[in-house]
Amino acid sequence: MTWVSTGTSKYFKRTFGATSVPAAVEKAARDLRSDLLGDYPDIPVDVEALARAVGIEISPLPPKAGCLEGALVPDRDRFVLYLRSGVSPQRLRFSLAHEIGHTLFYSSPPIRKHQIGILAQDEINAEERICNMLASALLIPSEVLQRMFTLKQMADPWGELLYLEHVARTFKVSLPVLIRRIAYVAVKAIPSLVLIFEHVLHAYTHADEDLRVTAVASLGSARNRYSIWMNQTANGLGLMTAARLYSLWREQGVSQDGKIKLAGKIVLNDDGELFHPEGASDCQHSVSVEMSEFHLGRWSKKIVDTKCAVALYARPGGHAQEAYVVAVLELGPS
């Protein structure tokens, strides 16, 4: 069973009168912002005000909660949200928006009751996925995102990466959250692919930990024409710069216990050494990358020669597993 055919997904589509989960997510996010914050909420969205409006009270997560980042507990006519301290402000905002999503699966007061009530793992996974999508949609309204993108703001892959950073700061979200959101929202930009790489196990085999694609967004005229499939490794795609950057950073920027020593935005210079780029430094190069092209009604593999910008992002005080690599691939004129 795929996640879109679960009872959870069907319930969510039915609740918001939509024929697809993405459409239901968009409507739910618009309705929540409009009903609770007004038709034209400020940017960044006041997610704490949204949480209060849906009856969430925030408490610190108990120290013995293990690896949990947050837990939502229904309590009669309200919800108590236990959140871990010490995470980045962007992560905290996303966690809060994610938990707001979970409230949509409960009945109205006086007694909060979960409307699915099935503990099967596929139902749990579907709800988590929907709440992740809703969190991004709540924090990044599609109409505002589309207005922020124009062709003249991005002349090349490095310029596009800088602009993506600017947009993420405006919404107070992380780059991965923004890029996953752009995958669902058509924006005006140079034809390009934006990839997120993380050092993870293969999503289906749960083996072979490597630097793998965990998010893909196609921008401009590349949308619905070019893509790169999830779980592929940087080396397997031919993005040796991304693989080399991450490998060298793990050697030089991470302690033996996995704590980050070299933090911030990091790239490779012309000599193949790690450095922090200054301002608008031009850090891009030519690569040949294997990707998929949709042509004549089918997807087929293709090697594309392109310009690419690659950067690694590591949070000060964080763990190596939190780091990620962003690659922007230019796909020619629109």
C-alpha positions as CSV (number, residue, x, y, z in Angstrom):
1,M,0.0,0.0,0.0
2,T,1.3,3.4,-0.9
3,W,0.9,6.3,1.6
4,V,-1.6,8.1,-0.7
5,S,-4.0,5.1,-0.5
6,T,-4.0,4.9,3.3
7,G,-7.1,5.7,5.4
8,T,-5.2,8.6,6.8
9,S,-4.7,10.2,3.4
10,K,-8.3,9.5,2.4
11,Y,-9.5,11.1,5.6
12,F,-7.4,14.2,5.0
13,K,-8.6,14.7,1.4
14,R,-12.2,14.2,2.5
15,T,-11.9,16.6,5.4
16,F,-10.6,19.4,3.1
17,G,-12.7,18.5,0.0
18,A,-9.7,17.8,-2.3
19,T,-8.9,15.1,-4.8
20,S,-5.2,14.9,-3.9
21,V,-3.1,15.2,-0.7
22,P,-1.1,18.2,-2.0
23,A,-4.3,20.0,-2.8
24,A,-5.8,19.2,0.6
25,V,-2.5,20.4,2.3
26,E,-2.7,23.7,0.4
27,K,-6.4,24.3,1.4
28,A,-5.7,23.3,5.0
29,A,-2.8,25.7,5.3
30,R,-4.7,28.6,3.7
31,D,-7.7,28.0,5.9
32,L,-5.6,27.9,9.1
33,R,-3.7,31.1,8.2
34,S,-6.8,32.9,7.1
35,D,-9.1,31.9,10.0
36,L,-6.5,32.4,12.7
37,L,-4.2,35.1,11.4
38,G,-6.3,36.9,8.8
39,D,-6.1,36.9,5.0
40,Y,-2.7,38.7,4.8
41,P,-0.5,37.4,7.6
42,D,2.9,38.8,8.2
43,I,6.0,37.0,6.9
44,P,7.5,35.1,8.6
45,V,4.3,33.5,9.7
46,D,3.6,33.7,13.4
47,V,3.6,30.0,14.0
48,E,3.4,30.4,17.8
49,A,0.1,32.4,17.4
50,L,-1.2,29.7,15.2
51,A,-0.4,27.1,17.8
52,R,-2.1,29.0,20.6
53,A,-5.2,29.5,18.3
54,V,-5.6,25.8,17.8
55,G,-5.3,25.1,21.6
56,I,-1.7,24.0,21.9
57,E,0.2,24.7,25.1
58,I,3.9,24.3,24.9
59,S,6.0,22.6,27.6
60,P,9.7,21.5,27.7
61,L,10.3,17.9,26.7
62,P,11.4,15.8,29.8
63,P,15.1,14.9,29.8
64,K,14.3,11.2,29.7
65,A,12.4,11.4,26.4
66,G,15.2,9.8,24.5
67,C,15.6,10.9,20.8
68,L,12.1,12.5,20.6
69,E,12.1,16.0,19.3
70,G,8.5,16.7,20.2
71,A,5.3,15.0,21.4
72,L,1.7,16.2,21.1
73,V,-0.6,15.0,23.9
74,P,-4.4,15.6,23.7
75,D,-5.9,16.8,27.1
76,R,-9.6,17.3,27.0
77,D,-10.2,20.6,25.2
78,R,-6.5,21.4,24.5
79,F,-3.2,19.9,23.4
80,V,0.0,19.9,25.3
81,L,3.1,20.0,23.1
82,Y,6.4,18.9,24.6
83,L,9.3,20.3,22.6
84,R,13.0,19.6,23.0
85,S,15.1,22.7,23.8
86,G,18.5,23.5,22.1
87,V,17.4,23.1,18.5
88,S,17.8,25.8,15.9
89,P,15.0,28.5,15.7
90,Q,14.2,27.2,12.1
91,R,13.8,23.6,13.4
92,L,11.7,24.8,16.3
93,R,9.3,26.6,13.9
94,F,9.0,23.6,11.7
95,S,8.4,21.2,14.6
96,L,5.6,23.5,15.9
97,A,4.0,23.8,12.5
98,H,4.3,20.0,12.1
99,E,2.5,19.4,15.4
100,I,-0.3,21.8,14.3
101,G,-0.8,19.4,11.5
102,H,-1.4,16.6,13.9
103,T,-4.3,18.5,15.6
104,L,-6.2,18.3,12.3
105,F,-6.6,14.5,12.8
106,Y,-8.5,15.0,16.1
107,S,-12.1,15.7,16.8
108,S,-13.3,19.1,18.2
109,P,-13.7,19.7,22.0
110,P,-14.9,18.8,24.5
111,I,-13.1,15.5,24.0
112,R,-10.1,15.3,21.6
113,K,-10.3,11.9,19.8
114,H,-8.0,10.8,17.0
115,Q,-10.2,10.2,13.9
116,I,-8.1,7.4,12.4
117,G,-7.3,5.4,15.5
118,I,-5.3,2.9,13.6
119,L,-1.8,2.1,14.8
120,A,-0.6,0.4,11.6
121,Q,2.8,1.7,10.6
122,D,1.7,2.8,7.1
123,E,-1.1,4.9,8.7
124,I,1.4,6.5,11.1
125,N,3.9,7.1,8.3
126,A,1.2,8.7,6.1
127,E,0.2,11.1,8.9
128,E,3.8,12.1,9.5
129,R,4.3,12.8,5.8
130,I,1.1,14.9,5.6
131,C,2.1,16.9,8.7
132,N,5.6,17.6,7.2
133,M,3.9,18.8,4.0
134,L,1.5,20.9,6.0
135,A,4.3,22.4,8.1
136,S,6.0,23.7,5.0
137,A,2.8,25.0,3.5
138,L,1.9,26.8,6.7
139,L,5.3,28.5,7.0
140,I,5.8,29.2,3.2
141,P,2.5,30.4,1.6
142,S,2.6,29.5,-2.1
143,E,1.5,32.9,-3.3
144,V,4.2,34.7,-1.4
145,L,6.8,32.2,-2.5
146,Q,5.9,32.7,-6.2
147,R,6.0,36.5,-5.9
148,M,9.6,36.3,-4.5
149,F,11.0,34.5,-7.6
150,T,11.8,36.4,-10.8
151,L,14.2,35.5,-13.6
152,K,16.5,38.5,-13.0
153,Q,17.3,37.4,-9.4
154,M,19.2,34.3,-10.5
155,A,21.7,34.5,-13.4
156,D,23.6,31.3,-12.6
157,P,23.7,28.3,-10.2
158,W,25.7,30.2,-7.5
159,G,23.3,33.2,-7.7
160,E,20.4,30.9,-7.4
161,L,21.8,29.3,-4.3
162,L,22.4,32.7,-2.7
163,Y,18.8,33.7,-3.5
164,L,17.4,30.5,-2.1
165,E,19.3,31.3,1.1
166,H,17.7,34.7,1.1
167,V,14.2,33.3,0.7
168,A,14.8,30.8,3.5
169,R,15.9,33.6,5.8
170,T,12.8,35.6,4.9
171,F,10.5,32.7,5.9
172,K,12.7,31.7,8.8
173,V,13.0,28.1,7.6
174,S,15.9,25.9,6.7
175,L,17.0,25.3,3.1
176,P,15.8,21.7,3.0
177,V,12.3,22.8,4.1
178,L,12.3,25.5,1.4
179,I,13.5,23.2,-1.3
180,R,11.0,20.5,-0.4
181,R,8.3,23.2,-0.6
182,I,9.4,24.4,-4.0
183,A,9.0,20.8,-5.2
184,Y,5.2,21.4,-4.9
185,V,5.0,25.0,-6.0
186,A,5.9,26.2,-9.5
187,V,8.2,29.2,-9.3
188,K,9.8,31.4,-12.0
189,A,13.5,30.8,-12.2
190,I,16.3,29.7,-14.5
191,P,15.8,26.0,-15.6
192,S,17.5,24.1,-12.9
193,L,17.4,21.2,-10.4
194,V,18.1,21.8,-6.7
195,L,19.1,18.7,-4.7
196,I,19.5,18.1,-1.0
197,F,22.0,15.4,0.0
198,E,22.2,13.9,3.5
199,H,24.4,11.1,4.8
200,V,21.7,8.4,5.4
201,L,20.8,4.8,4.8
202,H,19.0,3.8,1.7
203,A,15.3,4.6,2.4
204,Y,14.0,1.2,1.3
205,T,16.9,-1.3,1.9
206,H,17.9,0.4,5.2
207,A,21.5,-0.4,4.3
208,D,24.6,1.3,2.7
209,E,24.9,4.6,4.5
210,D,26.1,7.2,2.0
211,L,25.6,10.8,0.8
212,R,22.2,10.3,-0.8
213,V,19.6,12.5,-2.5
214,T,16.8,13.2,0.0
215,A,15.0,16.0,-1.8
216,V,14.7,17.3,-5.4
217,A,13.0,20.4,-6.8
218,S,12.8,21.2,-10.5
219,L,12.6,25.0,-11.2
220,G,11.5,27.0,-14.2
221,S,11.0,25.2,-17.4
222,A,12.8,22.1,-16.0
223,R,9.7,21.4,-13.9
224,N,8.1,18.1,-15.0
225,R,10.9,17.6,-17.6
226,Y,14.0,16.8,-15.6
227,S,14.4,15.0,-12.3
228,I,16.8,13.0,-10.3
229,W,15.4,10.0,-8.3
230,M,15.7,9.9,-4.5
231,N,18.2,7.8,-2.7
232,Q,20.8,8.0,-5.4
233,T,24.4,8.7,-4.2
234,A,26.4,11.8,-5.1
235,N,29.1,9.5,-6.6
236,G,26.6,7.5,-8.5
237,L,25.2,10.6,-10.2
238,G,28.6,11.9,-11.1
239,L,28.5,14.8,-8.5
240,M,32.0,14.1,-7.3
241,T,32.3,17.7,-5.9
242,A,29.5,17.0,-3.5
243,A,31.0,13.7,-2.4
244,R,34.4,15.1,-2.0
245,L,33.2,18.2,-0.1
246,Y,31.3,16.0,2.4
247,S,34.1,13.5,2.8
248,L,36.7,16.1,3.5
249,W,34.4,17.9,5.9
250,R,33.9,14.7,7.9
251,E,37.6,14.2,8.1
252,Q,38.5,17.8,9.1
253,G,35.3,19.3,10.6
254,V,33.8,16.6,12.8
255,S,35.1,15.2,16.1
256,Q,35.3,11.5,16.9
257,D,32.0,11.6,18.8
258,G,30.2,13.2,15.8
259,K,30.1,16.8,17.1
260,I,30.5,19.5,14.5
261,K,33.8,21.5,14.7
262,L,33.7,23.3,11.4
263,A,30.2,24.9,11.1
264,G,28.5,27.3,8.8
265,K,28.4,27.3,5.0
266,I,31.3,25.4,3.5
267,V,32.5,24.9,-0.1
268,L,35.6,23.7,-1.9
269,N,38.0,26.2,-3.4
270,D,39.9,25.8,-6.6
271,D,42.6,23.8,-4.8
272,G,40.1,21.4,-3.4
273,E,40.3,22.7,0.1
274,L,37.5,23.6,2.5
275,F,36.7,27.3,3.0
276,H,33.9,29.6,4.0
277,P,32.8,31.6,0.9
278,E,32.7,35.4,1.4
279,G,29.5,37.2,0.4
280,A,28.9,36.7,-3.3
281,S,31.9,34.6,-4.1
282,D,31.5,32.7,-7.4
283,C,31.8,29.0,-6.4
284,Q,30.6,27.0,-9.4
285,H,32.0,24.5,-11.8
286,S,31.2,22.3,-14.8
287,V,30.0,18.7,-14.3
288,S,28.4,15.8,-16.2
289,V,25.4,14.5,-14.2
290,E,23.2,11.5,-14.8
291,M,19.5,12.5,-14.6
292,S,16.1,11.6,-15.9
293,E,14.4,13.4,-18.8
294,F,10.7,13.1,-19.6
295,H,10.4,13.0,-23.4
296,L,7.7,11.5,-25.7
297,G,5.7,10.3,-22.8
298,R,8.4,8.4,-20.9
299,W,11.3,8.9,-18.5
300,S,14.8,8.0,-19.7
301,K,18.3,8.4,-18.3
302,K,20.5,11.1,-19.8
303,I,24.0,12.5,-19.1
304,V,23.8,16.3,-19.0
305,D,26.8,18.6,-19.1
306,T,25.9,21.5,-16.8
307,K,27.2,24.2,-14.4
308,C,26.8,23.4,-10.8
309,A,27.1,25.2,-7.4
310,V,27.6,23.0,-4.3
311,A,27.7,24.0,-0.6
312,L,27.6,22.1,2.7
313,Y,25.7,23.5,5.7
314,A,26.5,22.5,9.3
315,R,24.9,23.9,12.4
316,P,27.2,25.3,15.1
317,G,27.0,23.0,18.1
318,G,25.2,20.3,16.2
319,H,25.8,16.7,15.2
320,A,27.3,15.5,12.0
321,Q,24.1,13.8,11.0
322,E,22.3,17.2,10.9
323,A,24.6,18.5,8.1
324,Y,23.4,18.5,4.5
325,V,24.7,19.4,1.1
326,V,22.8,21.5,-1.5
327,A,23.6,21.3,-5.2
328,V,22.1,23.6,-7.9
329,L,22.3,22.3,-11.5
330,E,21.7,24.7,-14.4
331,L,19.8,23.1,-17.3
332,G,20.3,25.6,-20.1
333,P,18.1,28.4,-21.4
334,S,14.3,28.4,-20.8
